[in-house]
Amino acid sequence: MEKKRYCFALDLIDDPKRIQDYEEYHKKVWPEIESQILKTGVTSLEIYRVANRLFMILDAPPHFSLESKAKLDAENPKVQEWETLMWTYQQALPFAKPNEKWVLMTKIYSLSND
């Protein structure tokens, strides 16, 4: 199945306790959040961490739209509650635009043996 892949970066506040708490929340993500992610068309989502830097991989079908997902998320009170809570652990990248959390990354290399 053809898919779109999006990769994002974001920083956590550089505090070991906060980072540990953030990871604990992600071991038991609220079911309403996981349901919403799937409802917006995302087929797979992973988050990785090194030090206080996060890297997120989001896969979706070809018709998927980040703008449509953002609109649906903005209309969902539970997602907004989660985002507000998560923002207490996160910090914008130094070059992020105002109010931008996760920054979309640019693919610069790919190797495949398909």
VENCORDA-V700541 format. One record per residue. RES is the residue in one small letter. SS is DSSP state (a for helix, b for strand, c for the rest). OMEGA is omega in radians with two decimals (999 if undefined). Layout:
res | ss | omega
RES | SS | OMEGA
RES | SS | OMEGA
This chain:
res | ss | omega
m | c | 3.09
e | c | -3.12
k | c | 2.99
k | b | 3.07
r | b | 3.10
y | b | 3.10
c | b | -3.06
f | b | 3.05
a | b | 3.11
l | b | 3.09
d | b | 2.95
l | b | 3.01
i | c | -2.99
d | c | 3.13
d | c | -3.06
p | a | -3.14
k | a | 3.11
r | a | 3.13
i | a | 3.10
q | a | 3.12
d | a | 3.13
y | a | 3.13
e | a | 3.10
e | a | 3.08
y | a | -3.09
h | a | 2.99
k | a | 3.13
k | c | 3.11
v | c | -3.14
w | c | -3.12
p | a | 3.12
e | a | 3.14
i | a | 3.12
e | a | 3.10
s | a | 3.13
q | a | 3.13
i | a | 3.14
l | a | -3.14
k | a | -3.13
t | c | 3.07
g | c | 3.11
v | b | 3.12
t | b | 3.14
s | b | 3.12
l | b | 3.10
e | b | 3.06
i | b | 3.10
y | b | 3.14
r | b | 2.90
v | b | -3.04
a | c | 3.13
n | c | 3.13
r | b | 3.09
l | b | 3.09
f | b | -3.11
m | b | 3.06
i | b | -3.12
l | b | 3.07
d | b | -3.10
a | b | 3.11
p | c | -3.07
p | c | -3.10
h | c | -3.08
f | c | 3.13
s | c | 3.07
l | a | -3.14
e | a | 3.12
s | a | 3.10
k | a | -3.14
a | a | 3.13
k | a | 3.12
l | a | 3.12
d | a | 3.14
a | a | -3.13
e | c | -3.07
n | c | -3.09
p | a | -3.13
k | a | 3.08
v | a | 3.13
q | a | 3.08
e | a | 3.11
w | a | -3.12
e | a | 3.11
t | a | 3.10
l | a | -3.11
m | a | -3.12
w | a | 3.10
t | c | 3.11
y | c | -3.02
q | b | 2.97
q | b | -3.10
a | c | 3.01
l | c | -3.07
p | c | -3.09
f | c | -3.14
a | c | 3.06
k | c | 3.10
p | c | -3.14
n | c | 3.11
e | c | 3.10
k | c | 3.13
w | c | -3.12
v | b | 3.13
l | b | -3.13
m | c | 3.11
t | c | 3.10
k | c | 3.13
i | c | -3.13
y | c | 3.07
s | c | 3.06
l | c | -3.11
s | c | 3.08
n | c | -3.13
d | c | 999
